[in-house]
Amino acid sequence: MNRRVTIVMYHFVRNLRRSRYPEIKGLDLADFVGQLEYISKHYNVTTMEDVIEAAHNKDKKLPERALLLTFDDGYAEHFHTVFPLLDRLGMQGSFFPPARAVLERRVLDVNKIHFLLASQPDKSKIVSALESEVAANTNAYSLQPLEYYRQTYAHPNRYDTAEVVYIKRMLQKALPEELRARIVDALFRDFVSSDEAAFAEELYVTPEQLRCMLRHGMFIGSHSYDHYWLDTLTPQEQQREVVRSMSFLRDLGCNMDSWVMCYPYGGHNNTLQGILTQNHCAIGLATEVDIADLDKHSPLALPRIDTNDLPKRGDAPCNDWTRAA
């Protein structure tokens, strides 16, 4: 009886070569089409509803080589580009928009950082501007020396260079929230755009687009309200994030008896999971890299693989992840 599911994580899916930001870290549309062809040949795309049932009922089995498609961050291209492809193929996608981006039409700090990095090929210029701001605010915010931050955060990972990881971590979590928000705003304004409202309107889905996707069988879940690292918040702040994101889903018409949380940045902890359990959250999606085994993994900490872990051509041979499914 199969109780394993490969959960694939996507973010940007766009025609990169015709994009104003060809350097954005995303999946090119042609590669997405090729990957869907590969998935159609080697997997059985399942639904979030079936995964939820299996996660809470040990007698429920999934199809062999079950696969779940998940899309984070609520980008407009998920509606305009991804949704029509999935609808035509009869595949369900699960979409996780941060409520603040959709409702307030403000560019999330995480996206300001994405486009900052995509707009400036010479990352040393960003580092220089960032470190100038840190140096100017060291005393006011009792900051650590710059060398401490470099040694702590400037380490490459499987996606990014040490320089890029350093920029991301400094602007995502290392600095005090008030200061990093000010620095992110300044860098976005200087390197990307001075019209944040227009940029947000172009970047994110609308509530009505999400309702349309729901009507056509797609699944909509929570990606929190503000897109914070939820494991860095106090229990009271975590509770507020959960309640506000639930209100957003409820207004869209989602089934709140079995809703799903997709953790921003993959950040979660026991306190957060307790809050989610109290609020009837059925599944939590993390970013640990593995195939989800519903007999082994906690329903509130299911691992995912990245789109880059699967081939992007329909005629590609099975890779290691597929053979392990």
Helices and strands as residue ranges (DSSP letters): E 4-10, E 12-14, G 16-18, E 26-28, H 29-42, E 44-45, H 48-56, E 66-72, H 76-77, I 78-82, H 83-89, E 93-96, H 99-104, H 109-119, H 123-136, H 138-141, H 146-153, H 162-169, I 170-174, H 177-191, H 196-203, H 207-215, E 219-220, G 230-232, H 235-252, E 259-262, G 264-266, H 270-278, E 281-285, E 292-293, E 305-306, G 307-309, H 320-324
